[in-house]
Amino acid sequence: MSEERHGFEAEVSKILHMMVHSVYSEREVFIRELVSNASDACDKLRYEAITTPDLIADNPDFAIHMTADPEAKTLVISDNGIGMDRDEMIENLGTIARSGTSKFAEQLSGDAKQDVSLIGQFGVGFYSAFMVADKVDVLSKKAGSDKAHEWSSDGLGEFVIRDAEKASRGTDIIMHLKDDAEEFLERFRLEHIVKTYSDHVAVPITLSIVGEETKKGDDDEEAEDPSKTPLNTASALWLRAKSDISDEQYNEFYRSVSHAFDDPSLTLHYKAEGVLEYSVLLYIPTNRPHDLFDPARKSRVKLYVRRVFISDECEDIIPSYLRFMRGVIDSQDLPLNISREMLQNNPVVTRIRKAVTNKILSTLEKTAEKQPEEYAKIWDAFGPVIKEGLYEDHERRESLLKLTRFKSTHSDDWTSLADYVSRMKDKQNEIYYITGPNEAAVRNSPQLEGFKDRDIEVLLLSDPVDDFWLTMVGDFDGKPLKSVTKGGVNLDDVAEKANKDDKADNANEDEVSALIAILKDKLGEQVKDVRSSGRLSSSAVCLVADDNDMDMHLERLLSAQNAGSLKAKRILEINPSHNLIKAMASKAKDGQGFDDFEDWSLLLLDQAKILEGDELDDVAAFAKRMSKVMASGIA
């Protein structure tokens, strides 16, 4: 019998170290994770058997069985699902072969209670067995194969895999329990855990205790065998009536289907009847799933056909901008033998997708209207993803715009576009916004100064997707969306300064004109234009884009992806009420300090770039000029 020894990959070692040393009080969740994996194995084989019925010919009834042996201190969880071959055991139990692995490892903090909540989300719930076991053996035989293998590890850095004997298909997970985990050998405890966490599992779960006497019936002739009595309801939760399901059952099904530890923030359960018949049980999580921003943007909603599992990565059933949804959609109309590849252009799937998407959005709209505080939490977690729909789902753009929420210069709380419009100034015709890398950067942007002085509200947009959907959405409720960083603006036409006594003491117009002429000469091709600003009050300068040019933040995002891309020249705006500009304007009019104007001009441009978050073309030259000007001032 061959035997091979392997080391765990680095990420797995970190997980196992955390599990082995875990003192997490709710360790019973390991049963939920392992039972869920067993149920998935049965689902996968049920699907494969549609096209290859011989795989289950000898045993068509799927089951999960738990065996507790108090004397040997072992707990075994067995299934007759699809099983694993040697390579699959190495891949599934020794590595984390999925996206997000490195991010997961980075999130491990060493706090057992915090870390264990990440385990299921990353598809590594199997390792939770090491919270209760100091050794785990996995015996598995893949359906259709005549070979079996055994995987074994103490969780301390390596595992052994060897050839083995197993009579039937499926997987046995044998846990050698720690001394402080003997509670998981007691019938009452195990029954309670299964009923609490896994009652919804659609495969019957049974339990036998080694050495336990069989209870006799009243006539002492017929024995009642507890090992054959399912501990769970073993019916698909999504097919049951709402009135028959408790909140706790809903929550536990969510945790099982999403491998999460939080409660859902919203549950959507209904049955569609008519031309198409399908059942829907979907959840919006409270916490962001780990792969929310994964480039693959895959949906994690499970698709079933008449209770037969088809796929859990079906982007055709839920649009990618709703990929945070978790749960099940079960169709009565799709053919059982449909392949995952055939789903893409299937008209039934298309119609289900359209109806379910509309239902989700209408439910979100109702939540926003009737439970604004709860909706604010949902938006806080998933708003950046929902906004992707503004860019790619033209059909539902108006509905999505109603759902969007933004921070603004008037509030730290979320505000809707409709609320913004209701607060617009009498003479205001445009919805003003600014984009940037984060909220702090946009909130402190110099371009906002004139708007704040006049109490004109500006929306603060700081998600990367904002720059892209704004190119597709021109207006809301007939009001154009206008970037405050683009084009000329005369804010006095919209509103007067909030404090009328605080009128700016501007430099003489002739002096400003002279300074602008010099700045244009000294800066040359480095800027598109130089002009007096109506948007600045406390800053000396800022950079803005021309009306026909790309928004500056969007350009930076695109340039970061394509280092060779050309940047448009910007307009340098100067503040005629700023002391620095007034001093420079005075010297420009009198013809003084002309030799210093080149350094001063370049310093003004560099200052504007720094305020905008741009990189300087020549940092050393900037430092040299700054030192020269400072030395001159100090002298």
N, C-alpha and C positions, 0 to 999 in steps of 0.2 A: 504494500500500500504506500503510494507516494505521499510525501509531505513537504510543503513549502512554507517558509517563514518570510513574512513581509513586514516592513515598517509602515506605520500610518503616515499619510501626508501631513504636513505641518499644521494645517487648519484642523484636521481631525484630532491631532494630538492635543491641541488647545481645548477643543470641546470635551474630549475624554477626561482631561485633567480637571476641568470644571465639574464634570459629572461625578467623577470618582470621589471628589472632595466636597460634594454638595451636601449641605445641611438644610436644603429647602424643605419646608414643613409640608408642602403639598406634593409629596413624591408620588402619590398615586396616579398622577397624570401619565406616568410611563405606561400604564395599562391602556389608557386611551390612545396613546401614540402607536403602540404595538398592535392593538386591535384594529385601528384605522388602517395601518399598513397591511394587515391580513385581509381586511375587507377590500382594499384596493387590489390586492393580488387575485382575489376571487373575481372582482369586476373585470380585470384584464383578461383572465382566462375565459370568462363568459363571452367576452367580445371575440376572442380568437376562435372560440368554438363555433361561432356562427358560420365561418367558412371552413373550419376543420373540426367537424363534430366528433371525430375519433379521439380527440384530446380528452374528452370527458365521458366517453362511452362506458368506461368501467365504473364511474362514480359521478353521476350527473348532478347530485345534490351538494351544493356548496355549504361549508360549515366552518366554524371556528371553535376550537375546543381548548379549554384551560385545564391543566392538571397540576395540582399542588401536592407535594410530598413533604409533610412536616418532618419526617425522620431524616430524609436526605437533604432537607432545606432547599428544595428546588421548585421553581414555578415554570411551567412550560406553556407557551401559547402556540397552538398549532393551527394551520389552515390547509385546505386542499385546493389552493389557488394555483397560479401559474408557475410558481417555483423559480429557482435560479440555477444557472449552470456555474461552472467554476469562475469564468471570466466575469460574470455578472455579480457574483459574490465579492470578488476583489474590488470591482468598480463601485458597487452599491454600499459596501460595508467598510471599505478601506479608504475611499476617497469621497470628495464632494464634487461630483462631476456636473456642476451646474453654474450658471452665471450668478454673480453676487458673492462668491465664496470669500474673496479677499475682504470685501466690505463686511461680511459677517464676522470674520476673524477680528477685524479692527474694532468691531462693536463689543466684543467680549471684554467685560470690565473687571471680572474677578468677583463681582457681587453675584452670588449664586442665584438669588431670587430674581435679579434683573436679567441675568444671562439666560436662565432656563426659558424665559418667555420668548427668546429668539430661536430656540431649537426647532420647534415645529415649523416655523415660517420658512426655514432654510432647507426643509425636506430632509432633516437629519434626526427625526424623532426617535429613530432606532437607538441612538446613543443614550437616550434617557434611561435605558435599562441599567446603565452603570451607576445610576443614583441609588439603586437598591441591590445590585449584584456585584460581587468582586470577581466574577468570571461569567462570561456569556458564551454559550455554544449555539451555533446555528447549523441545523441539518436541513438540507434542501435538495429536492429533486424536481427538475423542470418537467412540465407536462410534455409528453411525447418523447422523453428521453429515458434511457435505461440506466443512466449513471446518476449517482448522488455524491454530494460533497459535504464536508463539515468544515465550518469556520469557527475558530476559537480564539478568545483573547481575554486577558485580565484588565484591559484598558490602560495599560501602562506603557504603551509605545509601539507594540507590534502585535501581529496576529498570525495564526497558523491556519493553513488550509490543506485539507487532506481528502483522499478518496474515502468514500463511506458507503454504507448499505442503508437503503430505505425502501420499504415495501411499496409505498404509494407516492403520488405526486404531492407537491406542496412544500411547506416550510415549517419546521419546529424551532422555536426560540427557547433555549433552555437556560434559565437564569439561576445561578448558584447564589442564593441570597445572603446578604450580610447579616451579622448577628442582630443588628437593630432594625431589620426589615422582616422579621418573622410574622408580623401582622398580616402580611400578604400571602400567608398560607392558610388563613382562616376563612371558612366558607362565608360567614356573615359579612366579613369585610370585603371579600371579592365580589359577592353578589351586589353589595351596596355600591361599589365603585362602578361596576358594569352598568347597573341601573341608572346611576347618576350621569356617567360620561358617554355611554355607548348604547343607550336604549334604542336610538334611531337607526343603528347599523342594520342594514337590510339582510344580513346573513345571520342565521341563528348562532348564538354564543352559548355554549354549554360548559359545565364545570364538574370535575370529579376530584375528590380528595382521597388520596391513597390511604387505605386503612379505615375509611369511613364505612360504617355499617349501613346497609340498605334498609330503608324504612319499610315496614310491613303494612299492608292494608288492613282494614277492619276484620276481614275474614281470614287473615293470615295466609291466604292462598296466593294472592297476587301482590307482587312486590312493586313498590314505587321507587324507580331508579332516578335519583336527583341528577345524575350525570347526563341524562337524556332530556331533561327539561330545560328549554331555553331560558336564559336569564334576561333576555331583552325582548322587546316587542317584535323585532325582526320584520318590521314593515317600513316601507319608504315613507319618511316623514312628510315629504312634499306632496304625497298623494292623500294624506289624511286631512280631515276637516280642521279648520282653524280652531273651532270650539273644543276639539279633542287634544289640543297641544298647549302645554303650559309655556310660560315665558322661559323657564329654566330649560325645557326641552328644546325650544328654539335656539337658545344661547349655546347649548352644548352641541347641537348640530352645526351651528356656525363655527365653533371652535374646532370641531372635527374636520369639517370640509375645508377650512382655511388653514388648519394647523396653527391657529393663533391662540393667545391666552387672554385677549381682551373680550369685552362684550361688544356686540354690534351696535352702531349708533342708529341704524334704521333697518327694519325688516320688511320685505315685500313678498307676500305670499298670495297667489291667486291661481285660478284655473281658467284657461281660455277655452271656450266651446263655440262651435259653429262650423265654418268652413274648415278651419284648422283647430285641432285639439291638442293642447299642451299644458303642462303644469310648471309653475315658476315658484321657486323659493330662493330669493336673492337677499343679500345683506350688503350694507355699507359698513366697513369696519370703523372702529374708533381710532385705531392707530394705523399709520401708514404701513402697508406691506413692504418688506425689505426690497422687493424688486420693482417698486413703483416707477422708478426712473430708469429702469433697465432699457437699453436701446432697442431690444427686441419687441418691447411693448406688447407682450402677450397677455391675452385674457386668461383668467384662471377659473372661469365659470365652467362647471362640468356639464357636458351634454349627454343625456341619456335618450334612448329610444325604447319606449315601453319597458322601463326599468333596467335596460341593458346599457351599461356604461360604454360610451363611444370615445370621448376625448375630454381632457381637462385643459387643453391649450387651443381652444377653438375660437380664433379671432373673428371667424365668420358669424358667430352667434351674438357677440357683443362688440361694439366699436372700441377701438383702442383707447379712446379718451375716457372710457368707463371701465378700464381694466382693473381698477381697484375693487370692483364688485366681486363678491364671492357667493357661491351657492350652486344651484342646480336648475337646469331646464330639461324637462322630460317631454319629448314629442311622441304623439301617437300616430303620426302620419308619415314620418320618414321610414324608409326600408331598414330592416335590421342589419342587412348586409352592406350598408353604405360605408364606404371607406372614408378616411379622414381627407383624402385628396378630393373626393367627390363633393365634399361639403361646400367648397368655395363657390360653385356656380349653381347650387341647388335652389330652385325657386321656393321651396318650402322653407328652407333655412333663411332665405332673403326676407320672406314675409314675416317669419318669427322674429328675426333681428329688428325689422322695422317696428313691429308692434311692441316688443319688449323695450326697445330704446325709448320710444315715445312714452311708455308707461313709467319708466325710470325718471325721465325728465319731468313728467307731470307730477309725479310723487315728490320730487325735489322741490318743484314750484309750490306745491301745497305746504310742504314742510317750511319753506322760506316764509310763506305767508302766515301760517298758524303757529309755528314754533321758531321764530327768528333766532333765538339764542342757540337752539340745537342746530339749526342750519349753519350758523356762523362757525360752529365747531367743525361741521362737515366741510365747509368751504376752506377753512384754515388748513385742513389736512389734504384736501384733494382738489382745491381750486386750480392750482397750476396745471393739473392734468385735464380737468374739465375744459379749461380754456383752449386746449388743443383742438377741441371740436369746432371752435370759431374759425379755425384755419381750414379744417378739412371736411366739415359737414355743412355745406351750404344750405341744404334743405331745412336744417333745424337751427340755423344761425340766430334767428329772431328769438326763439325759445331759449337758446343758450345765453344770449345777451341779457335776458331778464334774470337769469340765474347768477350772472357775474357779480362779484363784490370786489371793492377796492378800498385801500386806505387813501386818505386825502389830507390836504393841508388843513382841513377843518376838523378832522377827527382821527383818533387813533383806532377807532372801531371800523368794522366793515361797512361800506355804504354801497347801495345799488346805483345804477345809472339813472333810474327813475327818480331816486331821492336827490341825486346831484342836479338833475334838470329842474326839479322843484325849487332848488335853492339858487338858481342862476340869477345874476343881476338883470335888471330890467332891460338894459341895453346889450346884454351879452347874447351872442348868437352861436357861440361855439363851446364845445366841451373841451376844456383844457386838460392836458395830461403831460407827464414827463416819465421817461423810462430810464432805467439805470441798473447797475449790478446788484444793488440791495436797497432796502428801504432807507437806511441811514444816509446813504450817498444821495439818493434823490431828494430826501427831505431837506438836506443841507445844500442843495445845488444853488449857485448864485442866480441862475435863471428864474428862480421863484421869488426873488426879492421884490420886484415890482408888483407881482400878483398879491403877495402878502400885504404890502403897503396899502393896496386898494381892496383888500378883503375879497379877492377873487379866488374861488376854490379851484385847486388843481389836483387831479387824480395822480397818485403815486404808484407807478407800475414797476415792479422789480423782478418779475419772473422772466427767464429767457424767452419763453413762448410769447410774451406780450409784444415784442417787436415784430413777430411774424404775423400774428392774427390781425394786428393793426393795419398791415398792408392790404388785408382783405376786407376790412370793415371800415367803411367811410363815414358812417354816421349812426346815430341812435335817435329815434323819435324825430327825425328830420333835422337834428342838430349835428353838424360836422364835428368830427374828432380832430383836435388841433394840438400838435406837439408844441410846447413852449420853447423848445430848442430849435425851432425852424422859423425862418423868415422874419421879416420886420413886423413889429407889433406896436400899436399905439394904444396903450392901456388906458390913457385918459379918455378915449372914446367909449370905454366900457364903464369905468367908474373912477371917481376922484379918490385921492388918497384918504384913507380912513381918518388920519389926523391932518386936518387942513392947515393947522398951524405949523406943521413940520414940512413946509415947502422947501424944496432943494434950492440951494444957492449955487446955481450952475455957473460954469466958466463962461466968459464972453463968447458969443457964437463965432466971431472972427478968430479968436484964439483957438477955439476947438477945431475950426476948419483948417487953420494953419498946422495944428498938431496932426490931424488926420492926414494931411498931405505929406508930412514928414514920415509918419508911420508907414504909409503906403510905399513911399520911396525906399525906406530902410528894409522893410519886410519883403517887398517885391513879390515874387512868385510863391512865397510861403503861405500867403493868405489870398482868399478870393476877393476880399474887400475889407475896408475899415470904415466903421460908421459910429455915430453917436447912438447910445442905447437908451431905450425907454423902459427896459426891464430890470435895470440894475439900480440899487440904492445904497448898499453898503460895500459892495465889491468894486474894484477898479475896472476890471475887464471880464469878459467871458467870450467863449466861442459859440457860434450858432451855425446851423446849416442853412443853406439857401432853400427857398420854398420848393424848388424842383429837385433838390438833392436828397439822398437817403438820410434817414434819421441817424444821428451820430452814434448812438448806442448800438443800433442794428449793424452799422458799418463795422464797429469794433468787434462785434460777435462774429461776423462773417470773415473779417480779417484774421481773427484768431484761428479760424479753421483753414484759411488759405493764406499762408504767410506772403505769398507773392501778389496778392490782390492790391490794386491801386486805391488809395484813399482820396476822396474828394477834398478839394481845398475848402477851408472854412472861412467864415466871416468873423473878424475880430471886432467886438463891440466894446466901446469905452464909455465909462460913466462920467459925464461932464460935471457931476456934483461931488466927485471924490477928490480929496485934497491932493492926492498924487497926480491925478489927471489935470487938475487945475494948475498945479505948479509946473507940470510939463507944458501945458498949453500956453502959460504965460511966457515961458522961455522960448517956445516955438514962435510966438508972435513977435517977440523982441529980437529973435535971431541969436539968442544966447545958448551956450552949451551945445552947439551943433555937433561938435566932435564926439560928445557923449551920447548922442541920440541913438546911435546904432546899438550900443550896449543896452540903453534903456528900452528901446523898442523890442529887442530880442528877449529881455527879461519880462516885459509885459506879456509877450506871446507865450513864453514858458510858464508864467504864472497862470495864464488862462488854460493851458494844457493840463497843468497839475490839478487845477480846480475841476477840470472835466474828467480827470482820471486817466488821461493819456500818458503814454511814455514820452519822455523827452528825447529828441533826436541826438543830442550830445550833452550828456550829464556833466562831463568834465568841463566843457565850455560854459555851461550854466553856472557851475560852482566858481569858475574863474571870474566870470562877469559879476556874480553876486559879491564875491570878496572885494573886487575892485570898487564897486559902488559903495559897499559898507565902509571900506577904508576911507574913501573920499568923504563920506558923511561924518565919520568919526573925527577925521582931521579937521 
